[in-house]
Amino acid sequence: MVKPLHTLVDYYTHIKGIEYLICVAFFVAFPVFFKYVNKEAKAVTVKK
């Protein structure tokens, strides 16, 4: 999978692909994290 990068265009294309993977991971992880942070706390009843 790792191949030598001979030109600037090869390098830019490789970096752009990695950037798209990072963006997709962020767009999946952020809503999940946001729901986790903003979930309502459950009421706890305390008996005497």
mmCIF entry with sequence, helices, sheets and N, C-alpha, C, O atoms, coordinates in Angstrom:
data_MODEL
# 
_entry.id   MODEL 
# 
_entity.id                         1 
_entity.type                       polymer 
_entity.pdbx_number_of_molecules   1 
# 
_entity_poly.entity_id                      1 
_entity_poly.type                           'polypeptide(L)' 
_entity_poly.nstd_linkage                   no 
_entity_poly.nstd_monomer                   no 
_entity_poly.pdbx_seq_one_letter_code       MVKPLHTLVDYYTHIKGIEYLICVAFFVAFPVFFKYVNKEAKAVTVKK 
_entity_poly.pdbx_seq_one_letter_code_can   MVKPLHTLVDYYTHIKGIEYLICVAFFVAFPVFFKYVNKEAKAVTVKK 
_entity_poly.pdbx_strand_id                 A 
# 
loop_
_entity_poly_seq.entity_id 
_entity_poly_seq.num 
_entity_poly_seq.mon_id 
_entity_poly_seq.hetero 
1 1  MET n 
1 2  VAL n 
1 3  LYS n 
1 4  PRO n 
1 5  LEU n 
1 6  HIS n 
1 7  THR n 
1 8  LEU n 
1 9  VAL n 
1 10 ASP n 
1 11 TYR n 
1 12 TYR n 
1 13 THR n 
1 14 HIS n 
1 15 ILE n 
1 16 LYS n 
1 17 GLY n 
1 18 ILE n 
1 19 GLU n 
1 20 TYR n 
1 21 LEU n 
1 22 ILE n 
1 23 CYS n 
1 24 VAL n 
1 25 ALA n 
1 26 PHE n 
1 27 PHE n 
1 28 VAL n 
1 29 ALA n 
1 30 PHE n 
1 31 PRO n 
1 32 VAL n 
1 33 PHE n 
1 34 PHE n 
1 35 LYS n 
1 36 TYR n 
1 37 VAL n 
1 38 ASN n 
1 39 LYS n 
1 40 GLU n 
1 41 ALA n 
1 42 LYS n 
1 43 ALA n 
1 44 VAL n 
1 45 THR n 
1 46 VAL n 
1 47 LYS n 
1 48 LYS n 
# 
_struct_asym.id          A 
_struct_asym.entity_id   1 
# 
_struct_conf.conf_type_id            HELX_P 
_struct_conf.id                      HELX_P1 
_struct_conf.pdbx_PDB_helix_id       AA1 
_struct_conf.beg_label_comp_id       LEU 
_struct_conf.beg_label_asym_id       A 
_struct_conf.beg_label_seq_id        8 
_struct_conf.pdbx_beg_PDB_ins_code   ? 
_struct_conf.end_label_comp_id       VAL 
_struct_conf.end_label_asym_id       A 
_struct_conf.end_label_seq_id        37 
_struct_conf.pdbx_end_PDB_ins_code   ? 
_struct_conf.beg_auth_comp_id        LEU 
_struct_conf.beg_auth_asym_id        A 
_struct_conf.beg_auth_seq_id         8 
_struct_conf.end_auth_comp_id        VAL 
_struct_conf.end_auth_asym_id        A 
_struct_conf.end_auth_seq_id         37 
_struct_conf.pdbx_PDB_helix_class    1 
_struct_conf.details                 ? 
_struct_conf.pdbx_PDB_helix_length   30 
# 
_struct_conf_type.id          HELX_P 
_struct_conf_type.criteria    ? 
_struct_conf_type.reference   ? 
# 
loop_
_atom_site.group_PDB 
_atom_site.id 
_atom_site.type_symbol 
_atom_site.label_atom_id 
_atom_site.label_alt_id 
_atom_site.label_comp_id 
_atom_site.label_asym_id 
_atom_site.label_entity_id 
_atom_site.label_seq_id 
_atom_site.pdbx_PDB_ins_code 
_atom_site.Cartn_x 
_atom_site.Cartn_y 
_atom_site.Cartn_z 
_atom_site.occupancy 
_atom_site.B_iso_or_equiv 
_atom_site.pdbx_formal_charge 
_atom_site.auth_seq_id 
_atom_site.auth_comp_id 
_atom_site.auth_asym_id 
_atom_site.auth_atom_id 
_atom_site.pdbx_PDB_model_num 
ATOM 1   N N  . MET A 1 1  ? 0.827   -1.191 0.000  1.00 0.00 ? 1  MET A N  1 
ATOM 2   C CA . MET A 1 1  ? 0.000   0.000  0.000  1.00 0.00 ? 1  MET A CA 1 
ATOM 3   C C  . MET A 1 1  ? 0.871   1.254  0.000  1.00 0.00 ? 1  MET A C  1 
ATOM 4   O O  . MET A 1 1  ? 0.488   2.270  -0.580 1.00 0.00 ? 1  MET A O  1 
ATOM 5   N N  . VAL A 1 2  ? 2.015   1.193  0.632  1.00 0.00 ? 2  VAL A N  1 
ATOM 6   C CA . VAL A 1 2  ? 2.918   2.340  0.628  1.00 0.00 ? 2  VAL A CA 1 
ATOM 7   C C  . VAL A 1 2  ? 3.763   2.273  -0.631 1.00 0.00 ? 2  VAL A C  1 
ATOM 8   O O  . VAL A 1 2  ? 4.462   1.292  -0.885 1.00 0.00 ? 2  VAL A O  1 
ATOM 9   N N  . LYS A 1 3  ? 3.680   3.330  -1.405 1.00 0.00 ? 3  LYS A N  1 
ATOM 10  C CA . LYS A 1 3  ? 4.464   3.372  -2.633 1.00 0.00 ? 3  LYS A CA 1 
ATOM 11  C C  . LYS A 1 3  ? 5.294   4.648  -2.645 1.00 0.00 ? 3  LYS A C  1 
ATOM 12  O O  . LYS A 1 3  ? 4.938   5.620  -1.978 1.00 0.00 ? 3  LYS A O  1 
ATOM 13  N N  . PRO A 1 4  ? 6.373   4.660  -3.377 1.00 0.00 ? 4  PRO A N  1 
ATOM 14  C CA . PRO A 1 4  ? 7.206   5.869  -3.402 1.00 0.00 ? 4  PRO A CA 1 
ATOM 15  C C  . PRO A 1 4  ? 6.485   7.018  -4.106 1.00 0.00 ? 4  PRO A C  1 
ATOM 16  O O  . PRO A 1 4  ? 5.803   6.823  -5.113 1.00 0.00 ? 4  PRO A O  1 
ATOM 17  N N  . LEU A 1 5  ? 6.651   8.198  -3.561 1.00 0.00 ? 5  LEU A N  1 
ATOM 18  C CA . LEU A 1 5  ? 6.032   9.395  -4.135 1.00 0.00 ? 5  LEU A CA 1 
ATOM 19  C C  . LEU A 1 5  ? 7.115   10.170 -4.878 1.00 0.00 ? 5  LEU A C  1 
ATOM 20  O O  . LEU A 1 5  ? 8.029   10.725 -4.268 1.00 0.00 ? 5  LEU A O  1 
ATOM 21  N N  . HIS A 1 6  ? 6.998   10.200 -6.199 1.00 0.00 ? 6  HIS A N  1 
ATOM 22  C CA . HIS A 1 6  ? 8.050   10.803 -7.014 1.00 0.00 ? 6  HIS A CA 1 
ATOM 23  C C  . HIS A 1 6  ? 7.802   12.273 -7.325 1.00 0.00 ? 6  HIS A C  1 
ATOM 24  O O  . HIS A 1 6  ? 8.752   13.027 -7.537 1.00 0.00 ? 6  HIS A O  1 
ATOM 25  N N  . THR A 1 7  ? 6.546   12.688 -7.354 1.00 0.00 ? 7  THR A N  1 
ATOM 26  C CA . THR A 1 7  ? 6.255   14.069 -7.725 1.00 0.00 ? 7  THR A CA 1 
ATOM 27  C C  . THR A 1 7  ? 5.419   14.732 -6.642 1.00 0.00 ? 7  THR A C  1 
ATOM 28  O O  . THR A 1 7  ? 4.879   14.077 -5.750 1.00 0.00 ? 7  THR A O  1 
ATOM 29  N N  . LEU A 1 8  ? 5.333   16.034 -6.747 1.00 0.00 ? 8  LEU A N  1 
ATOM 30  C CA . LEU A 1 8  ? 4.517   16.801 -5.809 1.00 0.00 ? 8  LEU A CA 1 
ATOM 31  C C  . LEU A 1 8  ? 3.044   16.441 -5.969 1.00 0.00 ? 8  LEU A C  1 
ATOM 32  O O  . LEU A 1 8  ? 2.304   16.437 -4.985 1.00 0.00 ? 8  LEU A O  1 
ATOM 33  N N  . VAL A 1 9  ? 2.607   16.142 -7.185 1.00 0.00 ? 9  VAL A N  1 
ATOM 34  C CA . VAL A 1 9  ? 1.218   15.768 -7.419 1.00 0.00 ? 9  VAL A CA 1 
ATOM 35  C C  . VAL A 1 9  ? 0.905   14.441 -6.742 1.00 0.00 ? 9  VAL A C  1 
ATOM 36  O O  . VAL A 1 9  ? -0.175  14.282 -6.173 1.00 0.00 ? 9  VAL A O  1 
ATOM 37  N N  . ASP A 1 10 ? 1.832   13.482 -6.792 1.00 0.00 ? 10 ASP A N  1 
ATOM 38  C CA . ASP A 1 10 ? 1.637   12.212 -6.096 1.00 0.00 ? 10 ASP A CA 1 
ATOM 39  C C  . ASP A 1 10 ? 1.501   12.438 -4.590 1.00 0.00 ? 10 ASP A C  1 
ATOM 40  O O  . ASP A 1 10 ? 0.624   11.861 -3.946 1.00 0.00 ? 10 ASP A O  1 
ATOM 41  N N  . TYR A 1 11 ? 2.360   13.269 -4.043 1.00 0.00 ? 11 TYR A N  1 
ATOM 42  C CA . TYR A 1 11 ? 2.327   13.572 -2.613 1.00 0.00 ? 11 TYR A CA 1 
ATOM 43  C C  . TYR A 1 11 ? 1.021   14.265 -2.232 1.00 0.00 ? 11 TYR A C  1 
ATOM 44  O O  . TYR A 1 11 ? 0.397   13.905 -1.233 1.00 0.00 ? 11 TYR A O  1 
ATOM 45  N N  . TYR A 1 12 ? 0.607   15.251 -3.016 1.00 0.00 ? 12 TYR A N  1 
ATOM 46  C CA . TYR A 1 12 ? -0.614  16.001 -2.734 1.00 0.00 ? 12 TYR A CA 1 
ATOM 47  C C  . TYR A 1 12 ? -1.831  15.087 -2.807 1.00 0.00 ? 12 TYR A C  1 
ATOM 48  O O  . TYR A 1 12 ? -2.733  15.196 -1.977 1.00 0.00 ? 12 TYR A O  1 
ATOM 49  N N  . THR A 1 13 ? -1.869  14.194 -3.780 1.00 0.00 ? 13 THR A N  1 
ATOM 50  C CA . THR A 1 13 ? -2.989  13.260 -3.908 1.00 0.00 ? 13 THR A CA 1 
ATOM 51  C C  . THR A 1 13 ? -3.044  12.327 -2.702 1.00 0.00 ? 13 THR A C  1 
ATOM 52  O O  . THR A 1 13 ? -4.127  12.044 -2.191 1.00 0.00 ? 13 THR A O  1 
ATOM 53  N N  . HIS A 1 14 ? -1.905  11.852 -2.247 1.00 0.00 ? 14 HIS A N  1 
ATOM 54  C CA . HIS A 1 14 ? -1.836  10.975 -1.079 1.00 0.00 ? 14 HIS A CA 1 
ATOM 55  C C  . HIS A 1 14 ? -2.338  11.697 0.173  1.00 0.00 ? 14 HIS A C  1 
ATOM 56  O O  . HIS A 1 14 ? -3.146  11.154 0.927  1.00 0.00 ? 14 HIS A O  1 
ATOM 57  N N  . ILE A 1 15 ? -1.859  12.912 0.388  1.00 0.00 ? 15 ILE A N  1 
ATOM 58  C CA . ILE A 1 15 ? -2.267  13.689 1.558  1.00 0.00 ? 15 ILE A CA 1 
ATOM 59  C C  . ILE A 1 15 ? -3.752  14.019 1.491  1.00 0.00 ? 15 ILE A C  1 
ATOM 60  O O  . ILE A 1 15 ? -4.435  13.999 2.515  1.00 0.00 ? 15 ILE A O  1 
ATOM 61  N N  . LYS A 1 16 ? -4.262  14.323 0.301  1.00 0.00 ? 16 LYS A N  1 
ATOM 62  C CA . LYS A 1 16 ? -5.673  14.659 0.149  1.00 0.00 ? 16 LYS A CA 1 
ATOM 63  C C  . LYS A 1 16 ? -6.546  13.460 0.511  1.00 0.00 ? 16 LYS A C  1 
ATOM 64  O O  . LYS A 1 16 ? -7.597  13.634 1.128  1.00 0.00 ? 16 LYS A O  1 
ATOM 65  N N  . GLY A 1 17 ? -6.137  12.260 0.144  1.00 0.00 ? 17 GLY A N  1 
ATOM 66  C CA . GLY A 1 17 ? -6.890  11.062 0.511  1.00 0.00 ? 17 GLY A CA 1 
ATOM 67  C C  . GLY A 1 17 ? -6.935  10.855 2.007  1.00 0.00 ? 17 GLY A C  1 
ATOM 68  O O  . GLY A 1 17 ? -7.979  10.515 2.564  1.00 0.00 ? 17 GLY A O  1 
ATOM 69  N N  . ILE A 1 18 ? -5.803  11.060 2.660  1.00 0.00 ? 18 ILE A N  1 
ATOM 70  C CA . ILE A 1 18 ? -5.753  10.941 4.120  1.00 0.00 ? 18 ILE A CA 1 
ATOM 71  C C  . ILE A 1 18 ? -6.631  12.007 4.769  1.00 0.00 ? 18 ILE A C  1 
ATOM 72  O O  . ILE A 1 18 ? -7.308  11.741 5.762  1.00 0.00 ? 18 ILE A O  1 
ATOM 73  N N  . GLU A 1 19 ? -6.617  13.201 4.209  1.00 0.00 ? 19 GLU A N  1 
ATOM 74  C CA . GLU A 1 19 ? -7.440  14.285 4.743  1.00 0.00 ? 19 GLU A CA 1 
ATOM 75  C C  . GLU A 1 19 ? -8.922  13.936 4.656  1.00 0.00 ? 19 GLU A C  1 
ATOM 76  O O  . GLU A 1 19 ? -9.669  14.207 5.596  1.00 0.00 ? 19 GLU A O  1 
ATOM 77  N N  . TYR A 1 20 ? -9.354  13.348 3.564  1.00 0.00 ? 20 TYR A N  1 
ATOM 78  C CA . TYR A 1 20 ? -10.754 12.957 3.429  1.00 0.00 ? 20 TYR A CA 1 
ATOM 79  C C  . TYR A 1 20 ? -11.124 11.877 4.445  1.00 0.00 ? 20 TYR A C  1 
ATOM 80  O O  . TYR A 1 20 ? -12.230 11.897 4.985  1.00 0.00 ? 20 TYR A O  1 
ATOM 81  N N  . LEU A 1 21 ? -10.230 10.947 4.711  1.00 0.00 ? 21 LEU A N  1 
ATOM 82  C CA . LEU A 1 21 ? -10.503 9.924  5.718  1.00 0.00 ? 21 LEU A CA 1 
ATOM 83  C C  . LEU A 1 21 ? -10.641 10.539 7.105  1.00 0.00 ? 21 LEU A C  1 
ATOM 84  O O  . LEU A 1 21 ? -11.507 10.137 7.881  1.00 0.00 ? 21 LEU A O  1 
ATOM 85  N N  . ILE A 1 22 ? -9.793  11.509 7.417  1.00 0.00 ? 22 ILE A N  1 
ATOM 86  C CA . ILE A 1 22 ? -9.881  12.190 8.713  1.00 0.00 ? 22 ILE A CA 1 
ATOM 87  C C  . ILE A 1 22 ? -11.201 12.949 8.824  1.00 0.00 ? 22 ILE A C  1 
ATOM 88  O O  . ILE A 1 22 ? -11.831 12.940 9.881  1.00 0.00 ? 22 ILE A O  1 
ATOM 89  N N  . CYS A 1 23 ? -11.624 13.602 7.746  1.00 0.00 ? 23 CYS A N  1 
ATOM 90  C CA . CYS A 1 23 ? -12.890 14.348 7.758  1.00 0.00 ? 23 CYS A CA 1 
ATOM 91  C C  . CYS A 1 23 ? -14.085 13.420 7.974  1.00 0.00 ? 23 CYS A C  1 
ATOM 92  O O  . CYS A 1 23 ? -14.981 13.733 8.758  1.00 0.00 ? 23 CYS A O  1 
ATOM 93  N N  . VAL A 1 24 ? -14.099 12.293 7.289  1.00 0.00 ? 24 VAL A N  1 
ATOM 94  C CA . VAL A 1 24 ? -15.193 11.336 7.457  1.00 0.00 ? 24 VAL A CA 1 
ATOM 95  C C  . VAL A 1 24 ? -15.224 10.820 8.891  1.00 0.00 ? 24 VAL A C  1 
ATOM 96  O O  . VAL A 1 24 ? -16.297 10.698 9.481  1.00 0.00 ? 24 VAL A O  1 
ATOM 97  N N  . ALA A 1 25 ? -14.068 10.518 9.450  1.00 0.00 ? 25 ALA A N  1 
ATOM 98  C CA . ALA A 1 25 ? -14.011 10.046 10.837 1.00 0.00 ? 25 ALA A CA 1 
ATOM 99  C C  . ALA A 1 25 ? -14.540 11.116 11.792 1.00 0.00 ? 25 ALA A C  1 
ATOM 100 O O  . ALA A 1 25 ? -15.254 10.799 12.743 1.00 0.00 ? 25 ALA A O  1 
ATOM 101 N N  . PHE A 1 26 ? -14.194 12.374 11.545 1.00 0.00 ? 26 PHE A N  1 
ATOM 102 C CA . PHE A 1 26 ? -14.677 13.461 12.406 1.00 0.00 ? 26 PHE A CA 1 
ATOM 103 C C  . PHE A 1 26 ? -16.186 13.611 12.296 1.00 0.00 ? 26 PHE A C  1 
ATOM 104 O O  . PHE A 1 26 ? -16.871 13.766 13.306 1.00 0.00 ? 26 PHE A O  1 
ATOM 105 N N  . PHE A 1 27 ? -16.711 13.565 11.064 1.00 0.00 ? 27 PHE A N  1 
ATOM 106 C CA . PHE A 1 27 ? -18.157 13.749 10.872 1.00 0.00 ? 27 PHE A CA 1 
ATOM 107 C C  . PHE A 1 27 ? -18.969 12.595 11.444 1.00 0.00 ? 27 PHE A C  1 
ATOM 108 O O  . PHE A 1 27 ? -20.164 12.755 11.693 1.00 0.00 ? 27 PHE A O  1 
ATOM 109 N N  . VAL A 1 28 ? -18.359 11.450 11.656 1.00 0.00 ? 28 VAL A N  1 
ATOM 110 C CA . VAL A 1 28 ? -19.042 10.337 12.313 1.00 0.00 ? 28 VAL A CA 1 
ATOM 111 C C  . VAL A 1 28 ? -18.888 10.448 13.828 1.00 0.00 ? 28 VAL A C  1 
ATOM 112 O O  . VAL A 1 28 ? -19.851 10.235 14.565 1.00 0.00 ? 28 VAL A O  1 
ATOM 113 N N  . ALA A 1 29 ? -17.690 10.777 14.294 1.00 0.00 ? 29 ALA A N  1 
ATOM 114 C CA . ALA A 1 29 ? -17.417 10.776 15.732 1.00 0.00 ? 29 ALA A CA 1 
ATOM 115 C C  . ALA A 1 29 ? -18.024 11.978 16.453 1.00 0.00 ? 29 ALA A C  1 
ATOM 116 O O  . ALA A 1 29 ? -18.455 11.844 17.598 1.00 0.00 ? 29 ALA A O  1 
ATOM 117 N N  . PHE A 1 30 ? -18.070 13.140 15.820 1.00 0.00 ? 30 PHE A N  1 
ATOM 118 C CA . PHE A 1 30 ? -18.547 14.334 16.520 1.00 0.00 ? 30 PHE A CA 1 
ATOM 119 C C  . PHE A 1 30 ? -20.011 14.234 16.944 1.00 0.00 ? 30 PHE A C  1 
ATOM 120 O O  . PHE A 1 30 ? -20.314 14.539 18.097 1.00 0.00 ? 30 PHE A O  1 
ATOM 121 N N  . PRO A 1 31 ? -20.946 13.816 16.062 1.00 0.00 ? 31 PRO A N  1 
ATOM 122 C CA . PRO A 1 31 ? -22.336 13.701 16.539 1.00 0.00 ? 31 PRO A CA 1 
ATOM 123 C C  . PRO A 1 31 ? -22.506 12.685 17.661 1.00 0.00 ? 31 PRO A C  1 
ATOM 124 O O  . PRO A 1 31 ? -23.311 12.893 18.569 1.00 0.00 ? 31 PRO A O  1 
ATOM 125 N N  . VAL A 1 32 ? -21.756 11.589 17.608 1.00 0.00 ? 32 VAL A N  1 
ATOM 126 C CA . VAL A 1 32 ? -21.831 10.597 18.681 1.00 0.00 ? 32 VAL A CA 1 
ATOM 127 C C  . VAL A 1 32 ? -21.326 11.199 19.983 1.00 0.00 ? 32 VAL A C  1 
ATOM 128 O O  . VAL A 1 32 ? -21.954 11.026 21.027 1.00 0.00 ? 32 VAL A O  1 
ATOM 129 N N  . PHE A 1 33 ? -20.209 11.897 19.935 1.00 0.00 ? 33 PHE A N  1 
ATOM 130 C CA . PHE A 1 33 ? -19.666 12.551 21.132 1.00 0.00 ? 33 PHE A CA 1 
ATOM 131 C C  . PHE A 1 33 ? -20.622 13.623 21.646 1.00 0.00 ? 33 PHE A C  1 
ATOM 132 O O  . PHE A 1 33 ? -20.811 13.749 22.856 1.00 0.00 ? 33 PHE A O  1 
ATOM 133 N N  . PHE A 1 34 ? -21.221 14.392 20.752 1.00 0.00 ? 34 PHE A N  1 
ATOM 134 C CA . PHE A 1 34 ? -22.138 15.465 21.137 1.00 0.00 ? 34 PHE A CA 1 
ATOM 135 C C  . PHE A 1 34 ? -23.365 14.892 21.845 1.00 0.00 ? 34 PHE A C  1 
ATOM 136 O O  . PHE A 1 34 ? -23.820 15.451 22.844 1.00 0.00 ? 34 PHE A O  1 
ATOM 137 N N  . LYS A 1 35 ? -23.904 13.781 21.335 1.00 0.00 ? 35 LYS A N  1 
ATOM 138 C CA . LYS A 1 35 ? -25.043 13.150 21.998 1.00 0.00 ? 35 LYS A CA 1 
ATOM 139 C C  . LYS A 1 35 ? -24.647 12.633 23.380 1.00 0.00 ? 35 LYS A C  1 
ATOM 140 O O  . LYS A 1 35 ? -25.426 12.738 24.327 1.00 0.00 ? 35 LYS A O  1 
ATOM 141 N N  . TYR A 1 36 ? -23.456 12.084 23.497 1.00 0.00 ? 36 TYR A N  1 
ATOM 142 C CA . TYR A 1 36 ? -22.980 11.563 24.782 1.00 0.00 ? 36 TYR A CA 1 
ATOM 143 C C  . TYR A 1 36 ? -22.832 12.694 25.806 1.00 0.00 ? 36 TYR A C  1 
ATOM 144 O O  . TYR A 1 36 ? -23.219 12.535 26.964 1.00 0.00 ? 36 TYR A O  1 
ATOM 145 N N  . VAL A 1 37 ? -22.281 13.817 25.389 1.00 0.00 ? 37 VAL A N  1 
ATOM 146 C CA . VAL A 1 37 ? -22.055 14.935 26.310 1.00 0.00 ? 37 VAL A CA 1 
ATOM 147 C C  . VAL A 1 37 ? -23.372 15.581 26.728 1.00 0.00 ? 37 VAL A C  1 
ATOM 148 O O  . VAL A 1 37 ? -23.505 16.012 27.873 1.00 0.00 ? 37 VAL A O  1 
ATOM 149 N N  . ASN A 1 38 ? -24.337 15.656 25.832 1.00 0.00 ? 38 ASN A N  1 
ATOM 150 C CA . ASN A 1 38 ? -25.573 16.383 26.113 1.00 0.00 ? 38 ASN A CA 1 
ATOM 151 C C  . ASN A 1 38 ? -26.743 15.509 26.548 1.00 0.00 ? 38 ASN A C  1 
ATOM 152 O O  . ASN A 1 38 ? -27.882 15.976 26.559 1.00 0.00 ? 38 ASN A O  1 
ATOM 153 N N  . LYS A 1 39 ? -26.492 14.265 26.903 1.00 0.00 ? 39 LYS A N  1 
ATOM 154 C CA . LYS A 1 39 ? -27.606 13.436 27.356 1.00 0.00 ? 39 LYS A CA 1 
ATOM 155 C C  . LYS A 1 39 ? -28.046 13.886 28.731 1.00 0.00 ? 39 LYS A C  1 
ATOM 156 O O  . LYS A 1 39 ? -27.241 14.340 29.544 1.00 0.00 ? 39 LYS A O  1 
ATOM 157 N N  . GLU A 1 40 ? -29.351 13.751 28.978 1.00 0.00 ? 40 GLU A N  1 
ATOM 158 C CA . GLU A 1 40 ? -29.920 14.186 30.250 1.00 0.00 ? 40 GLU A CA 1 
ATOM 159 C C  . GLU A 1 40 ? -29.558 13.211 31.354 1.00 0.00 ? 40 GLU A C  1 
ATOM 160 O O  . GLU A 1 40 ? -29.519 11.998 31.151 1.00 0.00 ? 40 GLU A O  1 
ATOM 161 N N  . ALA A 1 41 ? -29.299 13.763 32.512 1.00 0.00 ? 41 ALA A N  1 
ATOM 162 C CA . ALA A 1 41 ? -29.000 12.917 33.669 1.00 0.00 ? 41 ALA A CA 1 
ATOM 163 C C  . ALA A 1 41 ? -30.300 12.297 34.165 1.00 0.00 ? 41 ALA A C  1 
ATOM 164 O O  . ALA A 1 41 ? -31.337 12.959 34.209 1.00 0.00 ? 41 ALA A O  1 
ATOM 165 N N  . LYS A 1 42 ? -30.235 11.028 34.536 1.00 0.00 ? 42 LYS A N  1 
ATOM 166 C CA . LYS A 1 42 ? -31.411 10.334 35.049 1.00 0.00 ? 42 LYS A CA 1 
ATOM 167 C C  . LYS A 1 42 ? -31.646 10.742 36.501 1.00 0.00 ? 42 LYS A C  1 
ATOM 168 O O  . LYS A 1 42 ? -30.707 10.931 37.276 1.00 0.00 ? 42 LYS A O  1 
ATOM 169 N N  . ALA A 1 43 ? -32.919 10.870 36.843 1.00 0.00 ? 43 ALA A N  1 
ATOM 170 C CA . ALA A 1 43 ? -33.259 11.231 38.219 1.00 0.00 ? 43 ALA A CA 1 
ATOM 171 C C  . ALA A 1 43 ? -32.990 10.056 39.143 1.00 0.00 ? 43 ALA A C  1 
ATOM 172 O O  . ALA A 1 43 ? -33.311 8.910  38.826 1.00 0.00 ? 43 ALA A O  1 
ATOM 173 N N  . VAL A 1 44 ? -32.404 10.354 40.272 1.00 0.00 ? 44 VAL A N  1 
ATOM 174 C CA . VAL A 1 44 ? -32.086 9.320  41.252 1.00 0.00 ? 44 VAL A CA 1 
ATOM 175 C C  . VAL A 1 44 ? -32.921 9.582  42.502 1.00 0.00 ? 44 VAL A C  1 
ATOM 176 O O  . VAL A 1 44 ? -32.895 10.677 43.064 1.00 0.00 ? 44 VAL A O  1 
ATOM 177 N N  . THR A 1 45 ? -33.655 8.566  42.923 1.00 0.00 ? 45 THR A N  1 
ATOM 178 C CA . THR A 1 45 ? -34.451 8.715  44.150 1.00 0.00 ? 45 THR A CA 1 
ATOM 179 C C  . THR A 1 45 ? -33.661 8.153  45.324 1.00 0.00 ? 45 THR A C  1 
ATOM 180 O O  . THR A 1 45 ? -33.060 7.082  45.233 1.00 0.00 ? 45 THR A O  1 
ATOM 181 N N  . VAL A 1 46 ? -33.674 8.885  46.412 1.00 0.00 ? 46 VAL A N  1 
ATOM 182 C CA . VAL A 1 46 ? -32.939 8.485  47.610 1.00 0.00 ? 46 VAL A CA 1 
ATOM 183 C C  . VAL A 1 46 ? -33.942 8.151  48.696 1.00 0.00 ? 46 VAL A C  1 
ATOM 184 O O  . VAL A 1 46 ? -34.806 8.962  49.030 1.00 0.00 ? 46 VAL A O  1 
ATOM 185 N N  . LYS A 1 47 ? -33.822 6.941  49.249 1.00 0.00 ? 47 LYS A N  1 
ATOM 186 C CA . LYS A 1 47 ? -34.723 6.522  50.334 1.00 0.00 ? 47 LYS A CA 1 
ATOM 187 C C  . LYS A 1 47 ? -34.044 6.728  51.678 1.00 0.00 ? 47 LYS A C  1 
ATOM 188 O O  . LYS A 1 47 ? -32.841 6.510  51.823 1.00 0.00 ? 47 LYS A O  1 
ATOM 189 N N  . LYS A 1 48 ? -34.823 7.145  52.641 1.00 0.00 ? 48 LYS A N  1 
ATOM 190 C CA . LYS A 1 48 ? -34.303 7.355  53.989 1.00 0.00 ? 48 LYS A CA 1 
ATOM 191 C C  . LYS A 1 48 ? -34.416 6.128  54.822 1.00 0.00 ? 48 LYS A C  1 
ATOM 192 O O  . LYS A 1 48 ? -34.022 6.136  55.988 1.00 0.00 ? 48 LYS A O  1 
# 
